[in-house]
Amino acid sequence: MKTKAVRLYGKNDLRLEEFDLPRIRQDEILAHVISDSICMSSYKEAMQGSSHKRVPEDIDRHPVIIGHEFCGEILEVGSKWKGKFRVGQRFSIQPNIKYKGRLGAPGYSYPHIGGDATYIVIPHEVMDMNCLLDYSGDAFFYGSLAEPMSCIVAAVKATFHIEENYIHNMGVVNGGNIAILAGAGPMGLGAIDYVINSEKPPGLLVVTDIDDGRLRRASSIYTSEEAKKLGVKLVYINTSEVSDPVKHLISLSDGKMYDDVFVFAPVTTVVEQGDRILARDGCLNFFAGPTDSGFSANVNFYDVHYLSHHIVGTSGGNTEDMVESLTLMENKRINPNAMVTHIGGLNAAAETTLTLPEIPGGKKLIYTNIDLELTALKDFREKGTSDTLFAGLATIIENNNHLWSAEAEKYLLRNAKPI
């Protein structure tokens, strides 16, 4: 079977090509990819090429397919897996397979599997490690967002607090104070959704940013009124407009400090703000992944010792976290569609990946079987004046608070130009 895919040949060298896939073996699965969400990790991969720890050294001769946040349908099942998987089954993949301790992963290390492709061959190690996950949601893009959501689930689970007899209680404080700093970006929005709908919601959730546009969008999607119905006081604050952000953040909690702080940007001042608002036995989770290996910030180690402050960092999630994300989406407990700000076809994947930091907004969602330039949702109505596809999409998202949806996806897949 022929596939079209974006392959990595070296640093800054991504190519959209058509080539033949090998016939599957008895321990492999043939699949049809429908959607892939482009991750900053793919940008880093493209910048580093074979210097990346997950990318093979010989990609100049044996290129790999990029993209690791994808969802699709199974087309053919090798005999080994016929009792477990079936034709037509929707799936998502946990890319962090850790097969025999190796770092190899779909989207980084394999010539025949990655998210930016029309068809793929799923190798046996994905199934061996239980990383091919059943998905029964009503839209493929939710399956693509399960991997980034699993990173948020992991971060919340990794926070901890210690009782006087040194028993570690994992997770956030139930009914406590939580601050999500620099939290109006795509991952921050996912964190807001997860935290207010979790089994241990906070009494107070404060979300900060320095961009009024991002904050307005966040507050229109996850409203204080809806959060209040769930028992959460939700407050948004632009810290660039406050002379003393630390003092102001503490005032929002009636003088109390914060039990759990999540830092969503690798900015020294933001990390230091988080450190200074921690309560006794408070936990700061440094979620943001810096590109600077020398990144640092001042932390009060007096408080680490005498006030039992904790600092953790998480990167990615595991299979259990991803299954939880899929289940929450299938049951409509969370709806991470707020993450998506752009859509495009497979033809747009390479350029989007290479220029990702320069494109404002949140998640860039690629539908791999269509030909469509990358387009911001906010531009749909304007483009719809001359393009009936975007006119229809504009009406659909305008009826859904300008958010991407299952209805929009179905309309796109029915009417867009095939690649």
C-alpha positions in Angstrom: 0.0 0.0 0.0 1.2 3.5 -0.8 1.3 6.2 1.9 2.0 9.9 1.9 4.0 11.1 4.9 6.3 13.8 6.2 9.8 12.3 6.8 12.8 13.7 8.5 16.1 13.4 6.6 18.3 15.7 8.8 18.3 19.0 10.6 15.6 21.3 9.2 15.0 18.7 6.4 11.3 17.6 6.3 9.9 16.2 3.1 6.3 15.2 2.2 6.7 12.1 0.0 4.7 9.2 -1.3 6.2 5.7 -1.0 5.2 2.1 -0.6 4.7 0.5 2.8 5.8 -3.1 3.3 3.2 -5.8 3.8 2.4 -6.3 7.5 3.9 -9.3 9.3 1.9 -11.5 11.6 2.9 -9.3 14.6 2.1 -5.9 13.0 -1.0 -3.8 12.3 -1.9 -1.6 9.2 -3.7 1.6 10.1 -5.2 4.7 8.6 -4.2 8.0 10.4 -6.9 10.7 10.4 -5.5 13.4 12.7 -2.2 14.5 14.2 -1.6 17.4 16.6 1.7 19.0 16.1 3.8 19.2 19.2 6.7 21.5 20.1 8.7 18.3 20.7 8.5 17.6 16.9 9.9 21.1 16.2 12.8 20.3 18.5 13.2 17.0 16.7 13.3 18.7 13.3 15.9 21.2 14.6 18.2 18.6 16.0 17.8 15.9 13.4 19.9 12.8 14.2 21.4 14.6 17.2 18.0 14.1 19.0 18.2 11.3 21.5 15.2 9.5 19.9 16.2 9.9 16.3 18.4 7.3 14.5 21.8 8.4 13.2 21.1 7.2 9.6 18.0 9.2 8.8 19.8 10.7 5.7 19.5 7.2 4.2 16.5 5.8 6.2 14.2 8.7 7.1 11.6 8.5 9.8 8.0 9.7 9.8 7.4 12.5 12.3 4.3 13.2 14.5 3.4 11.4 17.7 0.0 12.8 18.7 -2.2 10.9 16.3 -5.5 9.0 16.0 -6.9 6.8 13.3 -8.6 3.5 12.4 -7.2 0.0 12.1 -7.3 -1.5 8.6 -5.6 -4.8 8.9 -4.6 -6.9 11.9 -1.7 -9.4 11.9 -2.6 -12.9 13.1 -0.9 -12.4 16.5 -3.2 -9.6 17.5 -6.6 -10.7 16.0 -8.0 -11.6 19.4 -7.2 -8.2 20.8 -7.7 -5.7 17.9 -10.2 -5.5 15.1 -10.6 -3.9 11.7 -12.4 -0.6 12.0 -11.3 0.0 15.6 -10.3 3.6 16.4 -7.1 4.0 18.2 -4.6 6.4 19.8 -1.0 5.6 20.6 1.1 6.2 23.7 4.4 7.1 21.9 6.6 6.7 25.0 6.7 2.9 24.5 10.1 2.3 26.3 10.5 -1.0 24.5 13.3 -3.0 26.3 14.4 0.3 27.9 15.2 2.0 24.6 14.2 5.5 23.7 12.7 4.7 20.3 9.2 6.1 19.8 6.7 6.5 17.0 7.1 9.8 15.4 10.8 9.9 16.1 12.4 6.6 15.4 10.5 4.5 12.8 10.4 4.6 9.0 6.8 3.3 8.8 4.9 4.8 11.8 4.3 8.5 12.7 1.4 10.8 12.9 2.0 12.9 9.8 1.1 10.1 7.4 -2.0 8.8 5.6 -1.2 5.1 6.3 1.2 3.4 8.7 2.5 0.1 9.8 2.4 -0.3 13.6 5.3 -2.4 14.8 4.9 -5.2 17.3 6.7 -3.3 20.1 3.8 -0.8 20.3 1.4 -3.7 21.1 3.9 -5.6 23.2 4.1 -2.6 25.5 0.3 -2.1 25.6 0.6 1.3 23.9 -1.9 0.8 21.1 -5.0 2.2 22.9 -8.7 1.7 22.1 -10.6 4.9 21.5 -14.3 5.2 21.1 -14.8 8.9 21.1 -16.9 10.8 18.5 -14.1 12.8 17.0 -10.6 11.8 15.9 -9.0 15.0 17.1 -9.7 14.2 20.7 -7.6 11.0 20.3 -4.8 13.3 19.0 -5.1 15.5 22.1 -5.0 12.5 24.5 -1.2 12.6 24.5 -0.8 16.2 25.5 -3.6 15.8 28.0 -1.8 12.8 29.5 1.1 15.2 30.3 -1.2 17.3 32.3 -2.6 14.3 34.1 0.9 13.2 34.9 1.8 16.6 36.3 -1.2 16.7 38.6 -0.5 13.2 39.8 3.2 13.9 40.4 2.6 16.7 42.9 2.8 15.6 46.5 2.4 16.6 50.2 3.9 15.0 53.3 2.2 14.3 56.6 4.0 14.8 59.8 5.0 11.1 60.0 6.5 11.5 56.5 3.7 9.7 54.6 3.6 11.0 51.0 0.2 11.9 49.7 0.3 12.1 45.9 -1.7 14.7 44.0 -3.1 18.1 44.7 -4.7 19.2 47.9 -8.4 18.5 47.8 -10.2 21.9 48.2 -6.9 23.7 48.5 -5.5 26.7 46.6 -4.0 26.1 43.2 -2.1 28.6 40.9 -1.5 27.9 37.3 1.2 30.5 36.3 1.5 31.5 32.6 -1.5 29.3 32.1 -3.5 30.7 29.3 -1.7 28.9 26.5 -2.9 25.6 25.0 -1.4 23.3 27.7 -2.6 25.7 30.5 -6.1 25.5 29.1 -6.0 21.8 29.2 -4.8 22.0 32.8 -7.7 24.3 33.8 -10.2 21.9 32.3 -8.7 18.9 34.0 -8.2 20.5 37.4 -11.7 21.9 37.8 -13.3 18.6 36.7 -11.0 16.4 38.7 -12.0 14.2 41.6 -10.0 16.5 43.9 -10.9 20.0 42.7 -9.4 23.1 44.4 -11.4 25.6 46.4 -9.5 28.4 44.6 -7.9 28.2 41.2 -5.9 31.3 40.0 -4.7 31.4 36.4 -2.1 34.0 35.4 -0.8 35.3 32.1 0.6 38.5 30.6 -1.5 38.5 27.4 -5.0 40.0 27.7 -6.1 38.2 24.5 -5.2 34.8 25.8 -6.8 35.5 29.2 -10.0 36.7 27.5 -10.2 33.6 25.5 -9.5 31.3 28.5 -12.1 33.1 30.6 -14.8 32.8 27.9 -14.2 29.0 27.6 -13.7 28.1 31.2 -15.9 30.6 32.9 -15.9 31.5 36.6 -19.6 30.9 36.7 -19.3 27.3 35.5 -16.4 26.6 37.8 -18.4 27.9 40.7 -21.1 25.3 40.0 -18.3 22.7 40.6 -17.3 24.3 43.8 -14.3 26.1 42.4 -13.5 29.8 42.7 -11.8 30.5 39.4 -9.9 33.8 38.9 -7.9 35.1 35.9 -5.2 37.7 36.4 -2.8 39.6 34.1 0.3 39.8 36.2 1.9 42.4 33.9 -0.7 44.9 35.1 0.0 44.3 38.8 2.9 46.2 40.5 3.5 43.3 43.0 2.2 40.0 41.5 3.2 38.0 44.5 1.3 40.2 46.9 -1.7 40.3 44.6 -1.8 36.6 44.2 -1.8 36.1 48.0 -4.5 38.7 48.4 -6.8 36.7 46.1 -6.7 33.8 48.6 -7.5 36.0 51.6 -3.9 36.1 52.7 -3.4 32.3 52.4 -0.6 30.8 50.4 -1.0 28.2 47.6 -0.8 24.5 48.2 0.0 23.6 44.6 1.6 25.8 41.9 2.1 24.8 38.3 4.6 26.8 36.2 3.7 26.7 32.4 6.5 28.9 31.0 10.3 28.6 31.4 10.6 32.1 32.6 12.8 32.9 35.7 10.5 35.5 37.1 7.5 33.2 36.8 9.3 30.3 38.6 10.3 32.7 41.4 6.8 34.0 41.7 5.6 30.4 42.2 8.3 29.8 44.9 7.2 32.8 46.8 3.5 32.0 47.0 3.9 28.4 48.2 2.2 27.4 51.5 3.8 25.2 54.1 4.1 21.7 52.6 3.3 23.4 49.2 4.4 21.8 45.9 5.7 23.6 42.8 5.5 21.7 39.6 7.8 23.1 36.8 5.8 21.9 33.8 7.4 24.0 31.1 10.3 22.4 29.2 13.1 24.9 28.6 15.4 24.7 25.6 18.2 26.2 27.5 20.1 23.5 29.4 21.4 26.2 31.8 18.0 27.5 32.7 17.8 28.3 36.5 15.9 30.4 39.0 16.3 31.5 42.6 14.6 29.2 45.1 14.4 29.8 48.8 16.0 26.8 50.3 15.3 28.1 53.8 11.7 27.4 53.0 12.5 24.1 51.5 13.9 23.1 54.8 11.7 24.8 57.3 8.4 25.1 55.4 8.7 21.7 53.6 8.4 23.2 50.1 8.6 20.6 47.4 9.7 21.1 43.8 8.9 18.5 41.0 9.2 18.5 37.3 7.3 16.2 34.9 7.8 15.6 31.1 5.2 13.5 29.3 2.8 11.0 30.7 2.6 7.2 30.8 0.0 4.8 29.4 -2.2 4.9 32.4 -2.3 8.7 32.2 -3.2 8.5 28.5 -6.0 6.0 29.2 -7.4 8.3 31.8 -7.4 11.2 29.3 -9.1 9.1 26.7 -11.7 7.9 29.2 -12.4 11.4 30.5 -12.9 12.6 26.9 -15.1 9.7 25.9 -17.3 10.3 29.0 -17.3 14.1 28.2 -15.8 14.9 31.6 -13.2 17.0 29.9 -13.2 18.7 26.5 -9.8 19.9 25.4 -11.0 21.4 22.1 -9.9 24.8 23.5 -6.4 23.7 22.8 -7.0 23.8 19.0 -6.5 27.2 17.3 -5.4 26.1 13.7 -6.2 23.3 11.3 -4.5 22.2 8.1 -3.9 19.3 5.8 -0.9 17.0 5.5 0.6 19.4 2.9 1.0 22.0 5.7 2.6 19.7 8.2 6.3 20.2 7.3 6.3 23.9 7.2 4.1 24.2 10.3 6.5 22.0 12.2 9.6 23.9 11.1 8.1 27.3 12.0 6.0 26.3 15.0 7.4 28.8 17.5 6.6 31.6 15.1 2.9 30.8 14.8 0.8 32.3 17.5 -2.0 30.4 19.2 -2.4 26.9 20.5 -2.5 23.5 19.0 -2.0 23.1 15.2 -4.2 20.2 14.2 -3.3 18.3 11.0 -5.8 16.2 9.1 -3.6 13.9 7.2 -5.9 12.9 4.3 -6.7 16.4 3.0 -4.9 19.3 1.2 -5.4 22.5 3.1 -3.2 25.4 4.1 -2.8 25.9 7.8 -5.6 28.3 8.9 -6.5 29.9 12.2 -10.0 29.3 13.4 -10.4 33.0 13.9 -9.8 33.5 10.2 -12.5 31.1 9.0 -15.3 33.7 8.5 -13.0 36.0 6.4 -11.8 33.1 4.3 -15.4 31.9 4.0 -16.2 35.0 1.8 -14.5 33.3 -1.1 -14.4 29.6 0.0 -17.5 27.6 0.8 -15.6 25.1 2.9 -14.5 27.8 5.3 -18.0 29.4 5.2 -19.5 26.2 6.5 -16.8 25.7 9.1 -17.2 29.3 10.3 -20.9 28.8 11.0 -20.2 25.6 12.9 -17.5 27.0 15.2 -19.4 30.2 15.7 -22.3 28.1 17.1 -19.8 26.5 19.4 -18.1 29.5 21.1 -15.6 29.6 18.2 -14.2 26.2 19.2 -13.3 23.2 17.1 -15.7 20.3 17.5 -16.8 16.9 16.4 -19.3 18.5 14.0 -16.6 20.7 12.5 -14.3 17.7 12.0 -17.0 15.7 10.3 -17.9 18.6 8.0 -14.2 19.1 7.1 -13.6 15.4 6.3 -16.7 15.3 4.1 -15.9 18.4 2.1 -12.2 19.2 2.1 -10.0 18.4 -0.9 -8.2 15.0 -0.6 -4.5 15.1 -0.7 
